[in-house]
Structures are given as C-alpha cells and as structure tokens.
Amino acid sequence: MRRLIVYCIFASLAWSACPAQAQIRDVERNLPRSVGWHLGDVLDITVTVPVETGYQLDSSSLPRTGPLNYWLELRTINAQKQQDGALDRYRFTLQYQTFYAPLQARQRQIPGFTLRFVKEADSIQTDIPPWTFTMSPLREISHQASMELQPDAEPAPLAPDTHRIWITAALSLLFAMLLARHYAVPPFRRPRARPFTLAYRQLRRHLKRGGTYEQALILMHRAFDTAAGRCLMAGDIPAFVTAWPAISSLQSGIERFFAASQHQFFTCAASRPQDSGTAQAELLALAQALAICERKNGRAKP
C-alpha cells in the first residue's frame, strides 16, 4: 500500500512537471516543393500552431528578419491569430530568399526555430524543425560542345544618322560655351569690376537698410584701396589725383572724406556729431560722382 502511494505521488509530479505537451497541439507546416530552386528564388513557408486559449505569443521568440547567413535571407514574417473554439490558431507566414549559386544540384537547409507562448507566470514552447530543399544550377555543367556558351554575335554596323550627329555637335558646343562662361575663360572673361561703381551700389543698399556710418566709411575705403592698388592714406591723395586727372574736381571732396574718416575712427565718441544723416548723404554723393567719372573716363591707373 505504501509503495502504491509513492507511485501515485511520482505520477502526479510527472504530470504536473510537463504541462506544455497538453497545451500545444500538432504543429502544421505548409512547405513549398523541395526541388528545383535556383539563385534568387523566394520561398514561402506557412506554420500553424494551435495553442490553448489564454496563451499569448512571445514576440521575442520570432526569428528576426534579415540575413541568416551568406546565402539565405528572411525577408518578411507575418503572424496572425484566429480563435477556434477552445484553441487559438497562430498562423505564421515566412518568406525566405536564397542567394546560393551552386555549380551542381546541392541540398540546402532553412534553420528551424522555437516559438514561445506565455500566460501569466506559465510559458510553453514548441520547436519548428528545419526544412531541407535542393537547389539547381542556372545551367547544366557539360563538356559537350553543343552545351558550351557561344560567343556573342558581332553587332551589325549602323548607318550614320546625320541629323543626330549635327544635334549632338550643337549641344556639345552649347554646353562648352556655357561652361566657358561659368569659369570666365576667353572670350567670356568678365571685365574687371569698377570699384567705385560697386561701392556706390553697396553704399546705397547699406544706407537704405539703416546700416551704420562706420561700415559705410569702410566700404568707401575699400574702393579707394582697390582703385589705387594699395592701402590709400590721406597723404597719398595728391598722387592719386595726378594718376587719375578725371577726378581733379573731386579732390576737395575726397580730402573731406578722409578727414571725416579720421575724425570718426580716431576721436572719442563724445566729440563726434550726433546726426550723421548729412555725412551719409555727402558720402553717397561722393561715391556717385566717382562712379560717374569711372564709367566715363575709365579707372585710375595704380
């Protein structure tokens, strides 16, 4: 009697230790053909797993998409759940693509995986076995002369298309001219910019936008430096006017500009005039007069 009780206890423990076999029914696999596969083919495999209601799929147990090895890639995996009475049927659709290029018929194997289902603190799992299939070469390897690859046929000569030749030549010439103009190569080299004309345009935009008087003076100084070919100082004005006689009537205005610049940059702020509107207008008028002389009589010779 005591021995019978011990056997019953061990039997109940064994029954409670393996509940997973009672919760997962037979796994169904819908496999494609096992032969006749070639490089680049896509293989679709369907797996159906019936599970007792209440158990949820652990998504971390699903195989991950992407390359599995150097010749096989899992492109997609879709999971669908359908209730069937007291069971939940999980349907998994896996799409593999093979990149193996055999020289003769070879067997390949898609690896299996394990699916896990959880219900509160309990979990069950089932193994999906691997699947073996046969791949074939793209062409039969044979030493017979009739099976050897033949050389490509030589292309037949085409009659010249005169209209297409002329159109191509015209377009090529147009593109060459546009490229030459973009890089300013002869005969599209742009003339050297007139410094005072450029300064007048910059000053007009600068003062119209409410720019500072100090920045306006700097723009004018840069124009004088470019025209003279060096940094022009107040003491260089007579020589500069001598080299450019067309501006001799503007010498007094140029000297006033240099004096105003000296006063603006090298005196204390308290001694500067508060209203610079008149000074800005005089500076713009001097730049305009120099630009007119530049257009009519050419630039100064440094």
C-alpha positions as CSV (number, residue, x, y, z in Angstrom):
1,M,0.0,0.0,0.0
2,R,2.8,2.4,0.9
3,R,4.5,1.6,-2.4
4,L,1.3,2.3,-4.3
5,I,1.1,5.7,-2.6
6,V,4.7,6.6,-3.6
7,Y,4.0,5.6,-7.2
8,C,0.9,7.8,-7.3
9,I,2.8,10.8,-5.9
10,F,5.6,10.4,-8.5
11,A,3.0,10.0,-11.3
12,S,1.2,13.3,-10.2
13,L,4.6,15.1,-10.0
14,A,5.5,13.9,-13.5
15,W,2.1,15.0,-14.8
16,S,2.4,18.5,-13.3
17,A,6.0,18.9,-14.4
18,C,5.2,18.7,-18.2
19,P,2.0,20.7,-18.8
20,A,3.4,22.1,-22.1
21,Q,2.6,18.9,-24.0
22,A,-1.0,19.3,-23.1
23,Q,-1.4,22.9,-24.2
24,I,0.2,22.8,-27.8
25,R,-1.5,20.6,-30.4
26,D,0.1,19.3,-33.6
27,V,2.1,21.9,-35.5
28,E,1.2,22.2,-39.2
29,R,3.7,23.2,-41.8
30,N,2.8,24.2,-45.4
31,L,6.1,23.7,-47.3
32,P,6.8,24.5,-50.9
33,R,8.3,22.0,-53.3
34,S,11.7,20.6,-52.1
35,V,13.5,20.6,-55.5
36,G,14.0,22.9,-58.5
37,W,15.1,26.0,-56.7
38,H,17.5,28.5,-58.3
39,L,19.6,31.6,-57.4
40,G,17.3,34.5,-56.2
41,D,14.2,32.4,-55.7
42,V,11.7,33.3,-53.0
43,L,10.4,30.5,-50.7
44,D,7.2,30.9,-48.8
45,I,6.7,28.7,-45.7
46,T,3.5,28.7,-43.6
47,V,3.4,27.4,-40.0
48,T,0.2,26.9,-38.0
49,V,0.4,26.4,-34.2
50,P,-2.8,25.6,-32.2
51,V,-2.5,26.8,-28.6
52,E,-5.0,26.7,-25.7
53,T,-6.8,30.0,-25.3
54,G,-5.2,32.4,-22.9
55,Y,-1.6,31.9,-24.0
56,Q,-0.1,34.8,-25.9
57,L,2.8,34.7,-28.4
58,D,6.1,36.0,-27.0
59,S,7.2,38.1,-30.0
60,S,10.9,37.9,-28.9
61,S,10.9,34.3,-29.9
62,L,10.1,35.0,-33.5
63,P,13.1,34.8,-35.9
64,R,14.4,38.2,-36.9
65,T,14.3,39.3,-40.5
66,G,17.5,40.0,-42.4
67,P,20.4,37.8,-43.5
68,L,20.6,34.5,-41.7
69,N,23.9,33.6,-43.4
70,Y,25.9,34.4,-46.5
71,W,23.3,32.7,-48.9
72,L,19.9,33.0,-47.1
73,E,17.8,36.0,-46.0
74,L,14.5,36.1,-44.1
75,R,12.6,38.9,-45.9
76,T,9.3,39.0,-44.0
77,I,7.4,37.2,-41.3
78,N,3.8,37.8,-40.6
79,A,1.8,36.4,-37.6
80,Q,-2.0,36.1,-37.5
81,K,-4.2,34.9,-34.7
82,Q,-7.6,33.2,-35.2
83,Q,-9.8,31.7,-32.4
84,D,-11.1,28.2,-33.0
85,G,-13.3,27.1,-30.0
86,A,-11.0,26.5,-27.1
87,L,-7.9,27.0,-29.2
88,D,-6.1,30.0,-30.6
89,R,-4.6,29.2,-34.0
90,Y,-1.4,31.2,-34.7
91,R,-0.5,31.3,-38.4
92,F,3.0,32.4,-39.3
93,T,4.0,33.2,-42.9
94,L,7.7,33.4,-43.5
95,Q,9.3,34.5,-46.8
96,Y,12.9,33.5,-47.4
97,Q,15.1,34.3,-50.4
98,T,18.2,32.3,-51.4
99,F,21.3,33.7,-53.0
100,Y,23.2,30.5,-53.3
101,A,24.7,29.7,-56.8
102,P,25.5,26.0,-56.9
103,L,27.6,24.5,-59.7
104,Q,25.6,21.3,-59.4
105,A,22.4,20.2,-57.5
106,R,23.0,20.8,-53.8
107,Q,20.9,20.4,-50.7
108,R,20.4,23.5,-48.5
109,Q,18.6,23.8,-45.2
110,I,16.4,26.5,-43.7
111,P,17.1,26.6,-40.0
112,G,14.4,25.8,-37.5
113,F,13.4,28.0,-34.6
114,T,11.5,27.8,-31.3
115,L,8.2,29.6,-30.6
116,R,7.3,30.5,-27.0
117,F,3.8,31.4,-25.6
118,V,3.2,32.9,-22.2
119,K,0.3,33.0,-19.8
120,E,0.9,34.9,-16.6
121,A,3.8,33.1,-14.9
122,D,3.5,30.0,-17.1
123,S,5.1,29.5,-20.5
124,I,5.1,26.8,-23.2
125,Q,7.2,26.4,-26.3
126,T,7.3,24.4,-29.4
127,D,10.2,23.7,-31.8
128,I,9.7,24.3,-35.6
129,P,12.0,21.9,-37.3
130,P,14.4,22.9,-40.1
131,W,13.5,22.3,-43.8
132,T,15.8,20.8,-46.4
133,F,15.4,21.6,-50.1
134,T,17.5,21.1,-53.2
135,M,18.9,23.9,-55.3
136,S,19.8,23.5,-59.0
137,P,22.5,25.4,-61.1
138,L,21.3,28.1,-63.5
139,R,22.8,26.0,-66.4
140,E,23.9,22.5,-66.7
141,I,27.6,21.9,-66.5
142,S,28.6,19.9,-69.5
143,H,31.7,19.3,-71.6
144,Q,29.8,18.7,-74.8
145,A,30.4,21.2,-77.5
146,S,26.7,21.8,-78.0
147,M,26.3,22.8,-74.4
148,E,29.2,25.3,-74.3
149,L,28.4,29.0,-74.2
150,Q,28.8,30.5,-77.6
151,P,30.5,33.9,-78.3
152,D,28.3,36.9,-78.7
153,A,27.2,37.8,-82.1
154,E,29.0,40.7,-83.6
155,P,26.8,43.8,-83.9
156,A,25.8,44.9,-87.3
157,P,27.2,48.3,-88.4
158,L,24.6,51.1,-88.2
159,A,24.2,53.7,-90.9
160,P,25.3,57.1,-89.6
161,D,22.4,59.4,-88.6
162,T,23.4,62.8,-90.0
163,H,20.7,64.7,-88.1
164,R,21.7,63.1,-84.8
165,I,25.3,63.9,-85.4
166,W,24.6,67.6,-86.0
167,I,22.3,67.8,-83.0
168,T,24.9,66.2,-80.8
169,A,27.6,68.6,-82.0
170,A,25.4,71.6,-81.5
171,L,24.5,70.6,-77.9
172,S,28.2,69.8,-77.2
173,L,29.2,73.3,-78.4
174,L,26.4,74.9,-76.4
175,F,27.5,73.1,-73.2
176,A,31.1,74.1,-73.9
177,M,30.2,77.7,-74.2
178,L,28.1,77.6,-71.0
179,L,31.0,76.0,-69.2
180,A,33.5,78.6,-70.5
181,R,31.1,81.4,-69.5
182,H,30.7,79.9,-66.0
183,Y,34.5,79.8,-65.5
184,A,35.1,83.2,-67.2
185,V,37.6,81.9,-69.7
186,P,38.2,83.7,-73.0
187,P,36.2,85.0,-74.8
188,F,33.8,85.1,-71.9
189,R,36.3,86.7,-69.4
190,R,34.4,89.4,-67.5
191,P,35.9,92.9,-67.3
192,R,37.4,93.9,-64.0
193,A,34.8,95.4,-61.8
194,R,34.8,99.2,-61.3
195,P,35.5,99.7,-57.6
196,F,33.6,103.0,-57.1
197,T,30.6,101.8,-59.1
198,L,30.5,98.7,-56.9
199,A,31.0,100.8,-53.8
200,Y,28.1,103.2,-54.8
201,R,25.7,100.3,-55.2
202,Q,26.8,98.7,-51.9
203,L,26.5,102.1,-50.1
204,R,23.1,102.7,-51.5
205,R,21.8,99.3,-50.3
206,H,23.6,99.6,-47.0
207,L,22.2,103.1,-46.1
208,K,18.8,102.1,-47.3
209,R,18.7,99.2,-44.8
210,G,19.8,101.5,-42.0
211,G,23.4,100.5,-41.9
212,T,26.0,102.3,-39.7
213,Y,28.1,105.2,-40.8
214,E,31.3,103.4,-39.8
215,Q,30.6,100.5,-42.1
216,A,29.8,102.9,-44.9
217,L,33.2,104.5,-44.5
218,I,34.9,101.1,-44.6
219,L,33.1,100.3,-47.9
220,M,34.4,103.5,-49.4
221,H,37.9,102.9,-48.1
222,R,38.0,99.5,-49.8
223,A,37.0,101.2,-53.1
224,F,39.9,103.7,-52.8
225,D,42.3,100.8,-51.9
226,T,41.2,98.8,-54.9
227,A,41.5,101.7,-57.3
228,A,44.9,102.7,-56.0
229,G,46.2,99.1,-55.9
230,R,47.4,99.6,-52.3
231,C,46.2,101.0,-49.0
232,L,45.5,104.6,-49.8
233,M,46.1,107.1,-47.0
234,A,45.3,110.8,-46.7
235,G,48.8,111.9,-47.7
236,D,48.5,109.8,-50.9
237,I,45.6,111.8,-52.3
238,P,47.6,114.3,-54.5
239,A,49.5,111.4,-56.2
240,F,46.2,109.5,-56.7
241,V,44.5,112.5,-58.3
242,T,47.6,113.1,-60.5
243,A,47.3,109.5,-61.7
244,W,43.6,110.0,-62.4
245,P,43.1,113.5,-63.7
246,A,39.4,113.0,-64.4
247,I,38.7,113.3,-60.7
248,S,40.7,116.5,-60.1
249,S,37.4,118.4,-59.5
250,L,36.6,116.0,-56.7
251,Q,39.9,116.3,-54.8
252,S,38.4,118.5,-52.1
253,G,35.5,116.1,-51.5
254,I,38.0,113.2,-51.3
255,E,40.0,115.1,-48.7
256,R,36.9,115.8,-46.7
257,F,36.1,112.1,-46.8
258,F,39.5,111.2,-45.4
259,A,39.2,113.9,-42.7
260,A,35.7,112.6,-41.7
261,S,37.0,109.1,-41.5
262,Q,40.0,110.2,-39.4
263,H,37.6,112.0,-37.1
264,Q,35.1,109.1,-36.9
265,F,37.6,106.3,-36.1
266,F,40.3,108.1,-34.1
267,T,38.5,110.6,-31.8
268,C,36.4,110.0,-28.7
269,A,32.7,109.3,-29.1
270,A,31.7,112.5,-27.3
271,S,33.2,114.8,-29.9
272,R,31.5,113.1,-32.9
273,P,28.4,114.7,-34.4
274,Q,25.2,113.2,-33.2
275,D,23.3,113.5,-36.5
276,S,25.2,111.6,-39.3
277,G,22.5,111.9,-41.9
278,T,24.2,114.8,-43.6
279,A,27.6,113.0,-43.5
280,Q,26.0,109.8,-45.0
281,A,24.4,111.9,-47.8
282,E,27.7,113.6,-48.6
283,L,29.5,110.2,-48.7
284,L,26.9,108.7,-51.0
285,A,27.2,111.8,-53.3
286,L,31.0,111.4,-53.5
287,A,30.7,107.7,-54.3
288,Q,28.2,108.5,-57.1
289,A,30.4,111.2,-58.6
290,L,33.5,108.9,-58.6
291,A,31.4,106.1,-60.2
292,I,30.3,108.5,-63.0
293,C,33.9,109.5,-63.6
294,E,34.9,105.8,-63.6
295,R,32.3,104.9,-66.2
296,K,33.1,107.9,-68.5
297,N,36.9,108.1,-68.3
298,G,38.0,104.6,-67.1
299,R,39.7,103.5,-63.9
300,A,42.7,105.1,-62.3
301,K,46.0,103.5,-63.1
302,P,47.6,102.2,-59.9
